[in-house]
Amino acid sequence: MATYGTIPTSPTSPSSIPNNLNYITHATQTIKDGLGTRHPWNLMFNLHSFNVPSEIPSALSRIRYNVSFFCMNYAIVVLLTLFLSLLWRPISLIVFTLVMAAWLYLYFLRDQPLVLFGRIVDDHVVLVFMALVTVALLLLTHASVNILVGVSVGVVVMVVHATYRKVDDLYLDEEEGLVNTVVDAATS
């Protein structure tokens, strides 16, 4: 009784899927979830949310708030400009690609907090640490000018955006956003 070529009529159970396919499915879902923690690009570049700050303290306040709010987006922008600056340095690009794997694992795609020596490590500490490791490893490849240009362009783009992006429609957490919405509705 051979069943070659027959189409199974019952749905396949997760245990019948090969381990490699489970791993790929889990990795794909982790990537989607990890990149889902960044804020949408259309929120970041909403043209109605840009204006010139009225004074320097207002600009500094915007920068602090926007850097906190768009932290992952800004990290992606700086890493992208660094990647583009290394296109003409193949060895540096290989090192950068390997370091990006560490970025993905330690910063972008973690679904649980990072625990080191029994203590939870804050995401901002991981961000700074990974940035320093990335720059240090790339400096070993003698691409100083490329690194300086790439990081500088990324930081300038980040600071300009953070300065001119209004923060009126941004909320650091959902509860705070809900409270501010209720307060704004009550005062109008």
Secondary structure, DSSP 8 states (H G I E B T S, - for coil): ---TT----S---GGGS-HHHHHHHHHHHHHHHHHHTS--HHHHT-GGGB---SSHHHHHHHHHHHHHHTHHHHHHHHHHHHHHHTTT-HHHHHHHHHHHHHHIIIIIS-SS-EEETTEEE-HHHHHHHHHHHHHHHHHTTT-HHHHHHHHHHHHHHHHHHHHHB--TT--SSHHHHHHHHHHHHHH-
